[in-house]
Amino acid sequence: MTTSQQRAARLRALHRPGTPLVLPNAWDVASARLVEECGAEAVATTSAGIAWALGVADGGALDRSLALTPLARIATAVTVPVTADIEDGYAADPAGVARTVTEVLAAGAVGINIEDADPDDPTRLRPTTEQGARIAAARQAAEAAGVALFVNARIDTYLRAVGDPAQRLAETLLRAEAFLAAGADGVFVPGVVDVASIAALVSGVDGPVNVLAGPGAPTVATLADLGVARVSLGSSLAEAAYGLVRRAATETLTGGTYTALTPATSYGHLNTLLRRPHAPPQRALSEKAWLFRAP
Protein backbone atom coordinates (compact mmCIF):
# COMPACT_ATOMS: atom_id res chain seq x y z
CA MET A 1 0.00 0.00 0.00
CA THR A 2 1.39 3.41 -0.97
CA THR A 3 1.68 6.35 1.40
CA SER A 4 -1.26 8.05 -0.32
CA GLN A 5 -3.40 4.95 0.02
CA GLN A 6 -2.51 4.67 3.70
CA ARG A 7 -3.32 8.33 4.33
CA ALA A 8 -6.59 8.04 2.41
CA ALA A 9 -7.64 5.08 4.54
CA ARG A 10 -6.70 7.01 7.66
CA LEU A 11 -8.67 10.09 6.62
CA ARG A 12 -11.73 7.98 5.88
CA ALA A 13 -11.51 6.26 9.28
CA LEU A 14 -11.38 9.63 11.05
CA HIS A 15 -14.95 10.49 10.01
CA ARG A 16 -16.80 9.12 13.04
CA PRO A 17 -20.26 10.48 13.86
CA GLY A 18 -20.21 11.55 17.47
CA THR A 19 -16.40 11.71 17.58
CA PRO A 20 -15.82 14.37 14.94
CA LEU A 21 -12.65 15.05 13.03
CA VAL A 22 -11.77 18.63 14.00
CA LEU A 23 -10.03 20.67 11.31
CA PRO A 24 -8.52 24.11 12.01
CA ASN A 25 -7.91 24.90 8.32
CA ALA A 26 -4.39 25.85 7.20
CA TRP A 27 -3.21 27.92 4.25
CA ASP A 28 0.58 27.49 4.14
CA VAL A 29 3.30 25.20 5.47
CA ALA A 30 3.81 27.09 8.73
CA SER A 31 0.11 27.11 9.63
CA ALA A 32 -0.19 23.44 8.63
CA ARG A 33 2.78 22.42 10.80
CA LEU A 34 1.39 24.38 13.74
CA VAL A 35 -2.02 22.75 13.35
CA GLU A 36 -0.38 19.33 13.20
CA GLU A 37 1.79 20.12 16.25
CA CYS A 38 -1.34 21.09 18.19
CA GLY A 39 -2.68 17.58 17.71
CA ALA A 40 -4.83 17.69 14.58
CA GLU A 41 -5.31 14.22 13.13
CA ALA A 42 -5.53 15.64 9.61
CA VAL A 43 -4.86 18.96 7.91
CA ALA A 44 -7.47 20.69 5.76
CA THR A 45 -6.71 23.67 3.58
CA THR A 46 -8.82 26.79 3.23
CA SER A 47 -9.19 28.10 -0.31
CA ALA A 48 -9.73 31.60 1.03
CA GLY A 49 -6.57 31.51 3.11
CA ILE A 50 -4.52 30.19 0.20
CA ALA A 51 -5.94 32.82 -2.14
CA TRP A 52 -5.24 35.66 0.29
CA ALA A 53 -1.69 34.44 0.89
CA LEU A 54 -1.17 34.51 -2.87
CA GLY A 55 -2.52 38.03 -3.10
CA VAL A 56 -5.90 37.45 -4.72
CA ALA A 57 -9.53 37.40 -3.59
CA ASP A 58 -11.28 34.14 -2.76
CA GLY A 59 -13.99 32.80 -5.04
CA GLY A 60 -12.62 31.46 -8.30
CA ALA A 61 -9.75 33.91 -8.78
CA LEU A 62 -7.04 31.23 -8.71
CA ASP A 63 -6.30 28.85 -11.52
CA ARG A 64 -5.55 25.20 -10.87
CA SER A 65 -1.76 25.39 -10.88
CA LEU A 66 -1.55 28.38 -8.53
CA ALA A 67 -4.00 26.82 -6.11
CA LEU A 68 -2.38 23.39 -6.00
CA THR A 69 1.26 24.41 -5.62
CA PRO A 70 0.81 25.43 -1.93
CA LEU A 71 -1.14 22.21 -1.43
CA ALA A 72 1.85 20.14 -2.53
CA ARG A 73 4.12 22.03 -0.13
CA ILE A 74 1.70 21.43 2.75
CA ALA A 75 1.25 17.72 1.97
CA THR A 76 5.03 17.28 1.89
CA ALA A 77 5.53 19.09 5.19
CA VAL A 78 3.10 17.15 7.41
CA THR A 79 2.78 13.50 8.36
CA VAL A 80 -1.02 13.42 8.74
CA PRO A 81 -3.55 13.14 5.88
CA VAL A 82 -4.31 16.32 3.96
CA THR A 83 -7.67 17.26 2.48
CA ALA A 84 -7.91 20.12 0.00
CA ASP A 85 -10.55 22.78 -0.49
CA ILE A 86 -10.72 22.92 -4.30
CA GLU A 87 -13.64 25.38 -4.54
CA ASP A 88 -15.69 24.25 -7.58
CA GLY A 89 -12.91 22.00 -8.86
CA TYR A 90 -11.08 24.79 -10.71
CA ALA A 91 -12.85 23.63 -13.84
CA ALA A 92 -15.80 24.42 -16.07
CA ASP A 93 -16.82 20.81 -16.71
CA PRO A 94 -16.52 17.28 -15.26
CA ALA A 95 -13.45 16.51 -17.36
CA GLY A 96 -11.71 19.50 -15.84
CA VAL A 97 -12.72 18.40 -12.35
CA ALA A 98 -11.19 14.98 -13.07
CA ARG A 99 -7.93 16.65 -14.11
CA THR A 100 -7.92 18.71 -10.92
CA VAL A 101 -8.42 15.60 -8.80
CA THR A 102 -5.59 13.82 -10.59
CA GLU A 103 -3.31 16.75 -9.76
CA VAL A 104 -4.60 16.96 -6.17
CA LEU A 105 -3.58 13.32 -5.70
CA ALA A 106 -0.22 13.97 -7.33
CA ALA A 107 0.28 16.81 -4.86
CA GLY A 108 -0.16 14.35 -2.00
CA ALA A 109 -3.64 15.22 -0.70
CA VAL A 110 -6.16 12.43 -0.13
CA GLY A 111 -9.41 14.35 0.33
CA ILE A 112 -11.28 17.20 -1.32
CA ASN A 113 -14.10 19.62 -0.65
CA ILE A 114 -16.01 20.49 -3.80
CA GLU A 115 -18.79 23.07 -3.72
CA ASP A 116 -22.06 23.30 -5.62
CA ALA A 117 -22.41 27.10 -5.84
CA ASP A 118 -22.85 28.65 -9.27
CA PRO A 119 -19.60 30.61 -9.85
CA ASP A 120 -21.41 33.15 -12.02
CA ASP A 121 -24.33 33.87 -9.69
CA PRO A 122 -23.93 33.89 -5.88
CA THR A 123 -27.70 33.49 -5.42
CA ARG A 124 -27.87 30.17 -7.29
CA LEU A 125 -26.50 26.66 -6.99
CA ARG A 126 -25.53 24.37 -9.83
CA PRO A 127 -28.32 22.03 -10.93
CA THR A 128 -28.16 18.83 -8.91
CA THR A 129 -27.54 16.61 -11.94
CA GLU A 130 -24.72 18.87 -13.15
CA GLN A 131 -23.02 18.85 -9.77
CA GLY A 132 -23.54 15.10 -9.51
CA ALA A 133 -21.66 14.65 -12.79
CA ARG A 134 -18.76 16.69 -11.42
CA ILE A 135 -18.64 14.58 -8.26
CA ALA A 136 -18.78 11.37 -10.32
CA ALA A 137 -15.85 12.63 -12.39
CA ALA A 138 -13.84 13.27 -9.22
CA ARG A 139 -14.61 9.76 -7.97
CA GLN A 140 -13.63 8.16 -11.29
CA ALA A 141 -10.34 10.06 -11.39
CA ALA A 142 -9.49 8.88 -7.88
CA GLU A 143 -10.35 5.29 -8.74
CA ALA A 144 -8.12 5.50 -11.80
CA ALA A 145 -5.28 6.63 -9.54
CA GLY A 146 -5.95 3.81 -7.09
CA VAL A 147 -6.54 6.11 -4.12
CA ALA A 148 -9.75 6.12 -2.05
CA LEU A 149 -10.04 9.91 -2.10
CA PHE A 150 -12.50 11.26 0.48
CA VAL A 151 -14.93 13.42 -1.48
CA ASN A 152 -16.72 15.92 0.75
CA ALA A 153 -19.62 17.45 -1.17
CA ARG A 154 -20.29 21.00 -0.06
CA ILE A 155 -23.90 22.18 -0.24
CA ASP A 156 -24.37 25.95 -0.04
CA THR A 157 -28.12 26.13 0.47
CA TYR A 158 -27.69 27.67 3.93
CA LEU A 159 -24.46 29.60 3.42
CA ARG A 160 -25.90 31.45 0.42
CA ALA A 161 -29.49 31.50 1.71
CA VAL A 162 -30.75 29.93 -1.51
CA GLY A 163 -34.49 29.50 -2.05
CA ASP A 164 -37.40 29.45 0.35
CA PRO A 165 -36.15 29.11 3.96
CA ALA A 166 -39.02 26.73 4.69
CA GLN A 167 -37.75 24.37 1.98
CA ARG A 168 -34.03 24.73 2.65
CA LEU A 169 -33.62 21.61 4.77
CA ALA A 170 -35.57 19.46 2.32
CA GLU A 171 -33.54 20.81 -0.62
CA THR A 172 -30.30 20.17 1.25
CA LEU A 173 -31.28 16.58 1.98
CA LEU A 174 -32.25 15.97 -1.66
CA ARG A 175 -28.90 17.31 -2.81
CA ALA A 176 -27.05 15.26 -0.22
CA GLU A 177 -28.76 12.09 -1.38
CA ALA A 178 -27.93 12.80 -5.02
CA PHE A 179 -24.30 13.71 -4.31
CA LEU A 180 -23.69 10.62 -2.17
CA ALA A 181 -25.19 8.48 -4.95
CA ALA A 182 -22.82 10.16 -7.42
CA GLY A 183 -19.77 9.15 -5.42
CA ALA A 184 -19.36 11.60 -2.55
CA ASP A 185 -18.31 10.18 0.82
CA GLY A 186 -19.60 12.95 3.05
CA VAL A 187 -21.60 16.16 3.00
CA PHE A 188 -20.47 19.60 4.12
CA VAL A 189 -23.22 22.13 4.93
CA PRO A 190 -21.66 25.45 5.95
CA GLY A 191 -23.85 28.21 7.34
CA VAL A 192 -25.87 26.05 9.75
CA VAL A 193 -25.40 26.94 13.41
CA ASP A 194 -28.72 26.15 15.10
CA VAL A 195 -28.88 22.84 16.92
CA ALA A 196 -32.24 21.76 15.49
CA SER A 197 -31.12 22.12 11.88
CA ILE A 198 -27.83 20.34 12.52
CA ALA A 199 -29.66 17.48 14.23
CA ALA A 200 -32.06 17.23 11.27
CA LEU A 201 -29.14 17.10 8.83
CA VAL A 202 -27.37 14.37 10.79
CA SER A 203 -30.59 12.37 10.95
CA GLY A 204 -31.45 12.86 7.29
CA VAL A 205 -28.08 12.40 5.57
CA ASP A 206 -26.91 8.83 4.97
CA GLY A 207 -23.25 9.68 5.45
CA PRO A 208 -20.83 11.76 7.53
CA VAL A 209 -21.96 15.35 8.08
CA ASN A 210 -19.45 18.21 8.20
CA VAL A 211 -20.38 21.61 9.65
CA LEU A 212 -18.56 24.93 9.72
CA ALA A 213 -17.72 26.15 13.21
CA GLY A 214 -16.45 29.36 14.70
CA PRO A 215 -17.80 32.27 16.76
CA GLY A 216 -21.54 31.82 17.20
CA ALA A 217 -21.54 28.10 16.42
CA PRO A 218 -22.11 25.32 18.95
CA THR A 219 -19.04 23.92 20.69
CA VAL A 220 -17.30 20.84 19.37
CA ALA A 221 -18.70 18.89 22.32
CA THR A 222 -22.24 19.90 21.41
CA LEU A 223 -21.68 19.04 17.75
CA ALA A 224 -20.32 15.65 18.80
CA ASP A 225 -23.45 15.00 20.86
CA LEU A 226 -25.53 15.81 17.75
CA GLY A 227 -23.66 13.15 15.76
CA VAL A 228 -21.56 15.44 13.54
CA ALA A 229 -18.59 13.62 11.98
CA ARG A 230 -16.43 16.56 10.92
CA VAL A 231 -15.98 20.12 12.19
CA SER A 232 -14.13 22.71 10.11
CA LEU A 233 -13.04 26.25 10.88
CA GLY A 234 -12.87 27.22 7.21
CA SER A 235 -11.29 30.62 6.67
CA SER A 236 -11.75 31.66 10.33
CA LEU A 237 -8.21 30.82 11.43
CA ALA A 238 -6.69 32.82 8.56
CA GLU A 239 -9.09 35.69 9.29
CA ALA A 240 -8.00 35.68 12.93
CA ALA A 241 -4.33 35.71 11.92
CA TYR A 242 -4.85 38.67 9.61
CA GLY A 243 -6.92 40.33 12.31
CA LEU A 244 -3.86 40.17 14.54
CA VAL A 245 -1.77 41.79 11.80
CA ARG A 246 -4.31 44.61 11.56
CA ARG A 247 -4.51 45.16 15.34
CA ALA A 248 -0.76 45.01 15.91
CA ALA A 249 0.05 47.26 12.96
CA THR A 250 -2.60 49.81 13.99
CA GLU A 251 -1.37 49.83 17.59
CA THR A 252 2.24 50.39 16.60
CA LEU A 253 1.49 53.00 13.93
CA THR A 254 -0.96 55.01 16.00
CA GLY A 255 0.13 54.51 19.60
CA GLY A 256 3.73 53.38 19.33
CA THR A 257 3.16 50.36 21.57
CA TYR A 258 3.39 46.61 20.93
CA THR A 259 1.05 44.80 23.31
CA ALA A 260 -0.81 43.03 20.49
CA LEU A 261 2.39 41.19 19.58
CA THR A 262 2.18 39.02 22.68
CA PRO A 263 1.75 36.17 23.21
CA ALA A 264 3.45 34.95 20.06
CA THR A 265 4.95 31.77 18.67
CA SER A 266 8.65 32.45 18.93
CA TYR A 267 11.12 32.76 16.10
CA GLY A 268 13.08 29.82 17.48
CA HIS A 269 10.03 27.59 17.79
CA LEU A 270 8.90 28.29 14.24
CA ASN A 271 12.39 27.73 12.88
CA THR A 272 12.67 24.42 14.70
CA LEU A 273 9.17 23.37 13.64
CA LEU A 274 9.95 23.94 9.98
CA ARG A 275 13.32 22.23 10.08
CA ARG A 276 12.05 18.83 8.86
CA PRO A 277 14.95 16.45 8.14
CA HIS A 278 12.89 14.22 5.80
CA ALA A 279 11.58 17.08 3.65
CA PRO A 280 13.76 18.30 0.75
CA PRO A 281 14.69 21.99 0.79
CA GLN A 282 12.01 23.97 -1.01
CA ARG A 283 14.52 26.03 -2.95
CA ALA A 284 15.86 22.85 -4.58
CA LEU A 285 12.59 22.02 -6.31
CA SER A 286 10.75 23.87 -9.03
CA GLU A 287 7.07 24.71 -8.68
CA LYS A 288 6.29 22.02 -11.24
CA ALA A 289 8.31 19.43 -9.33
CA TRP A 290 6.42 20.18 -6.15
CA LEU A 291 3.10 19.90 -7.91
CA PHE A 292 3.73 16.64 -9.65
CA ARG A 293 5.69 14.70 -7.08
CA ALA A 294 4.74 11.02 -6.89
CA PRO A 295 1.80 10.19 -4.60
QUIKALIN-V248652 format. One record per residue. N is the residue number from 1. RES is the residue in one letter. OMEGA is omega in degrees with one decimal (NA if undefined). D_FIRST is the distance of its C-alpha to the first C-alpha in Angstrom with 2 decimals. Layout:
N/RES/OMEGA/D_FIRST ; N/RES/OMEGA/D_FIRST
This chain:
1/M/180.0/0.00 ; 2/T/177.4/3.81 ; 3/T/179.6/6.72 ; 4/S/178.5/8.16 ; 5/Q/178.1/6.00 ; 6/Q/-179.8/6.47 ; 7/R/177.4/9.96 ; 8/A/178.6/10.67 ; 9/A/179.3/10.23 ; 10/R/179.4/12.35 ; 11/L/179.6/14.86 ; 12/R/-177.6/15.36 ; 13/A/-178.1/16.06 ; 14/L/179.0/18.56 ; 15/H/-176.0/20.83 ; 16/R/177.0/23.14 ; 17/P/-178.5/26.69 ; 18/G/174.5/29.11 ; 19/T/-166.7/26.75 ; 20/P/168.4/26.08 ; 21/L/-177.0/23.59 ; 22/V/-171.9/26.11 ; 23/L/167.9/25.61 ; 24/P/-167.3/28.25 ; 25/N/-177.8/27.42 ; 26/A/-178.1/27.19 ; 27/W/175.2/28.43 ; 28/D/-175.5/27.81 ; 29/V/-177.5/26.00 ; 30/A/179.2/28.71 ; 31/S/179.0/28.76 ; 32/A/179.0/24.98 ; 33/R/177.5/25.04 ; 34/L/178.4/28.02 ; 35/V/178.0/26.46 ; 36/E/-179.6/23.41 ; 37/E/-179.2/25.92 ; 38/C/173.9/27.88 ; 39/G/179.0/25.10 ; 40/A/-179.5/23.43 ; 41/E/174.3/20.07 ; 42/A/176.6/19.17 ; 43/V/174.3/21.11 ; 44/A/176.0/22.74 ; 45/T/171.8/24.86 ; 46/T/-179.6/28.39 ; 47/S/179.3/29.56 ; 48/A/180.0/33.08 ; 49/G/178.4/32.33 ; 50/I/179.8/30.53 ; 51/A/-178.6/33.42 ; 52/W/179.3/36.04 ; 53/A/178.9/34.49 ; 54/L/173.3/34.65 ; 55/G/177.9/38.24 ; 56/V/178.2/38.21 ; 57/A/174.9/38.76 ; 58/D/174.0/36.06 ; 59/G/174.1/36.02 ; 60/G/-178.8/34.90 ; 61/A/-179.3/36.36 ; 62/L/169.9/33.17 ; 63/D/-172.7/31.70 ; 64/R/-174.0/28.00 ; 65/S/178.4/27.68 ; 66/L/-177.5/29.68 ; 67/A/-173.0/27.79 ; 68/L/178.1/24.26 ; 69/T/175.3/25.09 ; 70/P/178.6/25.52 ; 71/L/179.8/22.28 ; 72/A/178.4/20.38 ; 73/R/-180.0/22.41 ; 74/I/-177.7/21.67 ; 75/A/177.9/17.87 ; 76/T/-171.1/18.09 ; 77/A/-176.4/20.54 ; 78/V/-179.9/18.93 ; 79/T/-179.4/16.12 ; 80/V/177.4/16.05 ; 81/P/178.4/14.83 ; 82/V/174.6/17.34 ; 83/T/-169.5/19.05 ; 84/A/169.5/21.62 ; 85/D/-177.7/25.11 ; 86/I/179.5/25.66 ; 87/E/-179.5/29.16 ; 88/D/-179.1/29.86 ; 89/G/-178.0/27.01 ; 90/Y/-175.3/29.19 ; 91/A/179.8/30.25 ; 92/A/-175.4/33.23 ; 93/D/-178.9/31.55 ; 94/P/179.1/28.36 ; 95/A/177.3/27.47 ; 96/G/175.7/27.72 ; 97/V/178.9/25.55 ; 98/A/178.7/22.81 ; 99/R/178.4/23.22 ; 100/T/-179.6/23.06 ; 101/V/177.2/19.79 ; 102/T/-179.7/18.29 ; 103/E/173.8/19.67 ; 104/V/179.1/18.62 ; 105/L/177.1/14.93 ; 106/A/177.8/15.78 ; 107/A/176.8/17.50 ; 108/G/176.8/14.49 ; 109/A/-176.9/15.67 ; 110/V/176.3/13.88 ; 111/G/175.5/17.16 ; 112/I/161.2/20.61 ; 113/N/175.6/24.17 ; 114/I/-171.1/26.28 ; 115/E/-176.1/29.99 ; 116/D/-179.9/32.58 ; 117/A/175.0/35.65 ; 118/D/-176.4/37.80 ; 119/P/-177.8/37.66 ; 120/D/-177.6/41.25 ; 121/D/-176.1/42.81 ; 122/P/179.5/41.90 ; 123/T/-176.6/43.80 ; 124/R/170.7/41.71 ; 125/L/174.9/38.23 ; 126/R/172.9/36.63 ; 127/P/-175.3/37.51 ; 128/T/-178.9/35.03 ; 129/T/178.8/34.31 ; 130/E/179.3/33.77 ; 131/Q/176.8/31.32 ; 132/G/178.6/29.54 ; 133/A/178.7/29.11 ; 134/R/176.8/27.58 ; 135/I/178.6/25.07 ; 136/A/178.6/24.26 ; 137/A/176.8/23.75 ; 138/A/179.5/21.27 ; 139/R/-179.1/19.29 ; 140/Q/178.1/19.49 ; 141/A/178.8/18.38 ; 142/A/178.3/15.20 ; 143/E/178.3/14.54 ; 144/A/179.0/15.35 ; 145/A/179.3/12.76 ; 146/G/-179.6/10.01 ; 147/V/-178.9/9.85 ; 148/A/179.8/11.69 ; 149/L/175.0/14.27 ; 150/F/-178.7/16.83 ; 151/V/-179.2/20.13 ; 152/N/-175.8/23.10 ; 153/A/179.8/26.28 ; 154/R/179.8/29.20 ; 155/I/-171.4/32.61 ; 156/D/178.2/35.59 ; 157/T/-178.1/38.40 ; 158/Y/-176.2/39.34 ; 159/L/-178.7/38.55 ; 160/R/178.6/40.75 ; 161/A/-176.6/43.18 ; 162/V/172.6/42.94 ; 163/G/-178.7/45.43 ; 164/D/179.9/47.61 ; 165/P/-178.7/46.58 ; 166/A/-178.6/47.53 ; 167/Q/-171.5/44.98 ; 168/R/179.6/42.15 ; 169/L/-179.2/40.25 ; 170/A/179.4/40.61 ; 171/E/178.9/39.48 ; 172/T/-179.4/36.42 ; 173/L/176.7/35.46 ; 174/L/178.3/36.02 ; 175/R/179.5/33.81 ; 176/A/179.3/31.06 ; 177/E/-179.2/31.23 ; 178/A/-177.1/31.13 ; 179/F/175.6/28.23 ; 180/L/177.8/26.06 ; 181/A/-179.3/27.04 ; 182/A/178.1/26.06 ; 183/G/176.0/22.45 ; 184/A/179.0/22.71 ; 185/D/-178.6/20.96 ; 186/G/-176.6/23.69 ; 187/V/-180.0/27.14 ; 188/F/-178.6/28.64 ; 189/V/177.4/32.45 ; 190/P/177.1/33.95 ; 191/G/178.7/37.66 ; 192/V/179.7/37.98 ; 193/V/-179.7/39.38 ; 194/D/-173.1/41.68 ; 195/V/-177.0/40.53 ; 196/A/-179.5/41.87 ; 197/S/178.8/39.98 ; 198/I/178.7/36.67 ; 199/A/179.4/37.25 ; 200/A/178.2/38.10 ; 201/L/179.9/34.92 ; 202/V/179.9/32.74 ; 203/S/-171.7/34.77 ; 204/G/-177.9/34.75 ; 205/V/-179.3/31.20 ; 206/D/-179.6/28.76 ; 207/G/-179.8/25.77 ; 208/P/179.2/25.08 ; 209/V/179.0/27.99 ; 210/N/174.9/27.88 ; 211/V/178.7/31.23 ; 212/L/-177.4/32.57 ; 213/A/-178.7/34.24 ; 214/G/179.9/36.73 ; 215/P/-179.5/40.48 ; 216/G/179.4/42.10 ; 217/A/175.1/39.03 ; 218/P/177.9/38.58 ; 219/T/176.7/36.92 ; 220/V/179.2/33.30 ; 221/A/178.3/34.70 ; 222/T/179.2/36.73 ; 223/L/176.9/33.87 ; 224/A/179.3/31.80 ; 225/D/179.4/34.78 ; 226/L/178.6/34.88 ; 227/G/177.0/31.32 ; 228/V/-177.3/29.78 ; 229/A/-176.6/25.98 ; 230/R/-179.4/25.75 ; 231/V/-177.9/28.44 ; 232/S/174.0/28.59 ; 233/L/179.0/31.26 ; 234/G/-177.5/30.96 ; 235/S/-171.8/33.31 ; 236/S/-178.9/35.31 ; 237/L/176.9/33.88 ; 238/A/178.0/34.58 ; 239/E/179.3/37.98 ; 240/A/178.9/38.79 ; 241/A/178.7/37.89 ; 242/Y/173.4/40.14 ; 243/G/176.6/42.73 ; 244/L/177.2/42.90 ; 245/V/-178.1/43.46 ; 246/R/-178.3/46.29 ; 247/R/-177.4/47.91 ; 248/A/179.4/47.75 ; 249/A/179.6/49.00 ; 250/T/180.0/51.80 ; 251/E/-177.2/52.87 ; 252/T/-176.3/53.11 ; 253/L/-176.9/54.82 ; 254/T/-176.6/57.30 ; 255/G/178.9/57.92 ; 256/G/178.9/56.90 ; 257/T/-167.7/54.87 ; 258/Y/-172.9/51.21 ; 259/T/-178.4/50.51 ; 260/A/-178.3/47.67 ; 261/L/178.5/45.67 ; 262/T/-6.4/45.19 ; 263/P/-178.7/43.01 ; 264/A/169.1/40.44 ; 265/T/-169.1/37.18 ; 266/S/174.8/38.55 ; 267/Y/-177.8/38.16 ; 268/G/-179.3/36.96 ; 269/H/179.0/34.33 ; 270/L/179.7/32.90 ; 271/N/179.3/32.99 ; 272/T/-178.6/31.19 ; 273/L/-176.3/28.57 ; 274/L/177.6/27.78 ; 275/R/-174.8/27.81 ; 276/R/-175.3/24.05 ; 277/P/-177.0/23.67 ; 278/H/-176.7/20.05 ; 279/A/178.9/20.95 ; 280/P/178.7/22.91 ; 281/P/-176.8/26.46 ; 282/Q/-177.3/26.83 ; 283/R/-177.2/29.96 ; 284/A/-177.3/28.19 ; 285/L/175.9/26.14 ; 286/S/176.1/27.69 ; 287/E/-178.3/27.13 ; 288/K/-179.7/25.51 ; 289/A/177.2/23.10 ; 290/W/-175.5/22.05 ; 291/L/-172.8/21.64 ; 292/F/177.1/19.60 ; 293/R/-176.8/17.28 ; 294/A/178.2/13.83 ; 295/P/NA/11.32
